[in-house]
């Protein structure tokens, strides 16, 4: 269909065939770059300084952003600790007490559920930091142990996990 030499879309027709349509991508690129900026700002990793224990060797990172202190779970070569209190033992890279049928570490799960309950009673269970943990894992820790700790924390309601590293 033609309207005085123009196509329905407003472009000029070529010889009687396909209409030529010009797209202006400048506005689209502006929107996408703004969207990308806000996504990066929202998901930026945050860092904090925590006391490094001698038996815990953290990986190295170049992150420069600060983070609020949260519940800390440490995985050393010999134990899993919640707020510096040992809850499970590790020998030769494996848990001494096996996980339950759902893959949770029973002692860790009990401790985390207790902490979550105490926070709920005191009214401190609001916001993302209430369901967040800071995981400090020795750089030589077996990924299977880290996976089980993450699964246990998730079952206990701690779904926001940040990994601790040494700033370079």
C-alpha positions as CSV (number, residue, x, y, z in Angstrom):
1,X,0.0,0.0,0.0
2,X,1.4,3.4,-0.9
3,X,0.5,6.9,0.1
4,X,1.9,9.4,-2.4
5,X,5.2,7.6,-2.9
6,X,5.6,6.7,0.8
7,X,5.1,3.3,2.4
8,X,2.9,2.6,5.3
9,X,5.9,2.8,7.6
10,X,6.9,6.3,6.4
11,X,10.0,5.2,4.4
12,X,10.5,5.9,0.7
13,X,9.8,3.0,-1.7
14,X,12.5,1.7,-3.9
15,X,11.5,1.2,-7.5
16,X,8.1,-0.4,-6.5
17,X,9.5,-3.0,-4.1
18,X,10.6,-3.0,-0.5
19,X,10.1,0.1,1.7
20,X,13.3,1.5,3.2
21,X,12.9,2.0,7.0
22,X,15.6,3.9,9.0
23,X,16.0,2.9,12.7
24,X,17.5,5.4,15.1
25,X,19.5,3.3,17.7
26,X,20.8,6.2,19.7
27,X,17.8,6.3,22.1
28,X,17.9,2.5,22.5
29,X,21.7,2.5,23.3
30,X,21.1,5.2,25.9
31,X,18.5,3.2,27.6
32,X,20.6,0.0,27.5
33,X,23.7,1.7,28.9
34,X,21.6,3.2,31.8
35,X,20.2,-0.2,32.5
36,X,23.6,-1.8,32.5
37,X,25.0,0.8,34.9
38,X,22.2,0.3,37.4
39,X,22.5,-3.5,37.2
40,X,26.2,-3.3,37.8
41,X,25.7,-0.9,40.7
42,X,23.1,-3.1,42.3
43,X,25.1,-6.3,42.1
44,X,28.5,-4.9,42.9
45,X,30.4,-7.1,45.4
46,X,31.0,-5.5,48.7
47,X,33.9,-6.1,51.0
48,X,34.8,-5.7,54.7
49,X,37.7,-6.3,56.9
50,X,37.4,-9.3,59.2
51,X,40.0,-10.8,61.5
52,X,42.0,-13.4,59.5
53,X,42.8,-16.5,61.5
54,X,46.1,-18.1,61.1
55,X,44.7,-21.5,60.0
56,X,42.5,-19.9,57.4
57,X,44.1,-18.9,54.0
58,X,41.6,-16.9,52.0
59,X,41.9,-16.4,48.2
60,X,43.0,-13.0,46.9
61,X,40.8,-10.3,45.2
62,X,41.2,-6.8,43.9
63,X,37.7,-5.6,45.1
64,X,37.6,-2.2,46.7
65,X,34.0,-2.0,47.9
66,X,33.0,-2.2,51.6
67,X,30.4,-4.4,53.1
68,X,28.4,-4.6,56.4
69,X,29.3,-7.2,58.9
70,X,27.1,-10.3,58.7
71,X,27.0,-13.7,60.3
72,X,30.3,-15.3,59.5
73,X,30.8,-19.0,58.6
74,X,34.4,-20.1,58.4
75,X,35.6,-23.3,56.8
76,X,39.2,-24.2,57.8
77,X,41.1,-27.4,57.1
78,X,39.9,-28.8,60.4
79,X,36.5,-27.3,61.2
80,X,33.4,-25.4,60.2
81,X,32.8,-22.4,62.5
82,X,29.8,-20.1,63.0
83,X,30.8,-16.8,64.6
84,X,34.1,-18.4,65.7
85,X,32.3,-21.3,67.5
86,X,33.1,-24.8,66.0
87,X,30.1,-26.7,64.8
88,X,31.5,-29.5,62.6
89,X,34.9,-31.2,62.2
90,X,36.8,-31.7,58.9
91,X,39.6,-34.2,58.4
92,X,41.6,-34.7,55.2
93,X,39.2,-32.4,53.4
94,X,36.0,-34.2,54.3
95,X,33.3,-33.8,56.9
96,X,33.7,-36.2,59.9
97,X,29.9,-36.4,60.4
98,X,28.1,-37.2,57.2
99,X,25.3,-35.0,55.9
100,X,21.7,-36.0,56.2
101,X,19.6,-37.4,53.3
102,X,18.9,-33.8,52.0
103,X,22.6,-33.0,52.0
104,X,22.6,-30.7,55.0
105,X,25.3,-30.7,57.7
106,X,23.1,-31.4,60.8
107,X,25.2,-29.5,63.4
108,X,25.5,-26.5,61.2
109,X,21.8,-26.6,60.2
110,X,20.8,-26.7,63.9
111,X,23.1,-23.7,64.8
112,X,21.8,-21.6,61.9
113,X,18.1,-22.3,62.6
114,X,18.8,-21.4,66.2
115,X,20.4,-18.1,65.2
116,X,17.5,-17.4,62.7
117,X,15.0,-18.0,65.5
118,X,16.8,-15.8,67.9
119,X,16.8,-13.0,65.3
120,X,13.1,-13.4,64.7
121,X,12.3,-13.2,68.4
122,X,14.4,-10.0,68.8
123,X,12.9,-8.4,65.6
124,X,16.2,-8.4,63.7
125,X,15.0,-10.6,60.9
126,X,14.2,-7.8,58.5
127,X,16.1,-6.8,55.3
128,X,18.6,-8.7,53.1
129,X,21.3,-8.6,55.8
130,X,19.2,-10.8,58.1
131,X,19.3,-13.6,55.6
132,X,22.9,-13.1,54.6
133,X,26.1,-14.8,55.6
134,X,29.8,-14.1,55.0
135,X,31.5,-17.3,54.0
136,X,35.2,-17.5,54.7
137,X,36.5,-20.6,53.2
138,X,40.2,-21.7,53.1
139,X,41.4,-21.5,49.5
140,X,42.3,-25.3,49.6
141,X,38.9,-26.3,50.9
142,X,37.2,-29.1,48.8
143,X,34.3,-27.7,46.7
144,X,32.1,-30.5,48.0
145,X,32.4,-29.1,51.6
146,X,31.6,-25.6,50.4
147,X,28.6,-26.9,48.4
148,X,27.2,-28.6,51.5
149,X,27.7,-25.5,53.7
150,X,25.9,-23.4,51.1
151,X,23.0,-26.0,50.8
152,X,22.7,-26.1,54.6
153,X,22.7,-22.3,54.9
154,X,20.0,-22.1,52.2
155,X,17.8,-24.7,54.0
156,X,18.2,-22.7,57.2
157,X,17.0,-19.5,55.5
158,X,20.3,-17.8,54.9
159,X,20.1,-17.3,51.1
160,X,22.3,-14.2,50.6
161,X,25.9,-15.4,50.6
162,X,29.1,-13.4,50.2
163,X,32.5,-15.0,49.9
164,X,35.4,-13.4,51.9
165,X,38.7,-12.9,50.2
166,X,42.0,-11.1,50.9
167,X,42.2,-7.6,49.3
168,X,45.3,-7.3,47.1
